[in-house]
Amino acid sequence: MKKHMMMSAVVGMIMGVVLTAWAEDKFPRHPNLQKAYTALNNATSAISAAQTANEFDMEGHAAQAKTLISQAQTQLDQAAAAANKNKK
């Protein structure tokens, strides 16, 4: 069980690094949205590290935070699309 948790954490951290690298050019016309997106990716990585450190014993709150971060990232995507549509 502990080995599985550690592997999950490592995979999560690798995904965070990959997503951060990918997100660097996600919003080239919107630097403030880019900063927000990068901060959310960093938050996800930090939460994954906290879950590992606490052996995933956070009563689901960390997982819920990651879900909400994902929703915020979707909103940023939509904000950029709206701004592009309105040519701002």
Buried (B, 14 or more C-beta within 10 A) or exposed (E): EEEEBEEBBEEBBEBBEEBBEEBEEBBEEBEEBBEBBBEBBEBBBBBBBBBBEEEBEBEEEBEEBBEEBEEBBEEBBEBBEEBEEEEE
